[in-house]
């Protein structure tokens, strides 16, 4: 329980700091990210339990990565992260999950995600900010990537990339669990 409380405090601090840097009021951030002002007030007070979609909308609106909102203080030059120590940020109805492993530092960060999709399970994503590029590399199994309504099969050993500023969906296909690594390339923050 202490880890969850510490994570919520870090999230509260990071959202408030990013909102202040962006020069946004709670009302304006809420309007742009489509999050209620009450939820934002609670979040900045380290209360509540925001869902994955809310975190993505806040990160996109603030021009930062999801993990920039969640990370505590930097731990040194090299970070090694084990999947079993990272809480899933999305859990599917059939057992699939998405874990944000880490985000690189610098002016154009890259998020590294580990996904597991069961056959027929899908995650629809809203469009991200202009300039976001996603890649998916299937390690095991098969998936269908749907970008702006068009389906693309991606199998083990294949990698696909696309501009993330359009609706897109990840769907497990075939008969086995699909394991993939997804990266989200975030453009440098606007001046």
N, C-alpha and C positions, 0 to 999 in steps of 0.2 A: 504494500500500500504506500510506503514511503517513496518508492520509485515513481509511482503514478502521480503523487502529489508534487514531487520535484519536477517531473515532466510538465505538469500543468502550470507550475510557477514559471518555468523557463518559457513555455508557450505564451503566457500572459505578458511577460517582460518583452519578448521578441516581437509580438504583435504590436504592443504599445510603442516600442522603439521604431519599428518599421513605419507605423502610421504617422508618428511624429516626424520622421525623416522625410516622408512623402508630403508632409504639410496637410494632412487630411483630418477633418473632424470625424468624430464617431458617426455622425449622420451621413457625411459624404462617403466614408468607407462602406458603411452599411448599404447605401444606395447603389454604389458601384459594384459591390461584391454580392448584392442580393442577400444580405444577412441582416436580421433585425438589430436595431440599436440595443435593445435589451440583451440579446445574445452577446453582442460585442462588449457591452459593459461587464457582463458576467465573465466573459473570457478574459478581459483585462484585469479582473479581480481574482483570477485563477479559480473560477467557479464554473461549473458546467462540464459538459463532455461533447465537444464539437465533433461532428462526423467528418469522414474523409472528404466528401464533396465540399463541405464548408471550408476546410483547410486549403483545398486546391483553389477555390474561388478567392479566398483571402490572399493567398500567395500570388496568384495571377494579378490581382488588383494592385497589390503592393509592389509587384515587379521583383519578387524574390522566390526562392525555392521553398517547397514545403518544409524541407529539413531545416532551412534557415529560420523558419518559425519555431521549430521544435528543438533545435540543438541547444545544449548547454554550452559552457565555456570550452574553448579549444583545448585539446589534450596533448598537443605536441606535434612533431613533424610527420609521424606516420600513425595512421589509424588502421587497425585491423578489426573488422566487425564480423561476428559470427551470426548467422541467420537465426539461430535459436535464442539469441539475446535481444532480438528486435521484435517488438510487438507488431502484428499485422495491422495495417491501416485500413484494409478492406478485407472482408470475409464474405465469400459467396455462399449461396444457399446450399450448394452441393459439396462444400469443403474446400473450394478454391480460396486463395488468399494473395495479398500483395504486401510486401515488406519493403519499406524505404531503407536500404542498407546504409547509404551515406550520400552526401553531396560534396562535390569538390569545392574548394574555395576559389576566390578570384572574381574578376569582374563579369565573367560569363560562366556561372557554375553549371555543373552537370549532376543530375540526380541519377543514382544507380538503384534500380528496383529489382527484386526477385519476385516473380509471379508464378502461381500455380493455378491452372484452370482445369476443371473437370470437364468431360465431354458434355457439350450443350450449354455449359455455364458461360455467362458473358458479363462483361463490365462495360457499360456505355459511358463515355467521357464527354463532357461538354468541351467546346472549343477553348483552347488556351489563348494567351495573348499573342499578338502577331510576333513572329520571330522565333517562337518555340519550335524545336525540331525533336521528334521522338524517333528512337530506333527500337526494334524488337528483334532479339536473337533467340530463336527456339533451340533449346538444348536437348529436349526430349519431347516426343509426341508431335502433335499438330495443332495449329490454331487457324482461325480465320480472322484476318484483320479487315475491318470495315471502315473505310475512309470516305466520308461524304457520300455514303450510300452504295459505294462499290466494294465488293468483296474480293479479298486477296488471300489465297491459301499460303501459309508459311509453315514449312516442315522443319524437323530437326536438321540442324546444320545450315539453315537459311537465316538471313537477316534482312529486315525491311526497314525503310526509313520514310518519314513523311512529315510535312508541315502540320504541327499540332493545332493550328488555328481554325480547324474545321471539325465538325462532329466526327467522332471515331469510336469504335467498339472493338474490344478484344473478346473472342469467343473460342472456347475449347472445341476442337473437332476431332474426329476419329473415335477410337474406342479406349484410348489410354489418357492418363493425366498428362497435360501439357505443362512443361517447365520452361520458363523463358526469363531472359534478362532484358529489362527495358531501361533505356537511358532517356532522360529528358534534358535537352540542351537548352538552357535559358539564356536569352540574349542579355547583353550588358544593360545595366539599369540606365534608364533615360536620364540625361543631363540633369 
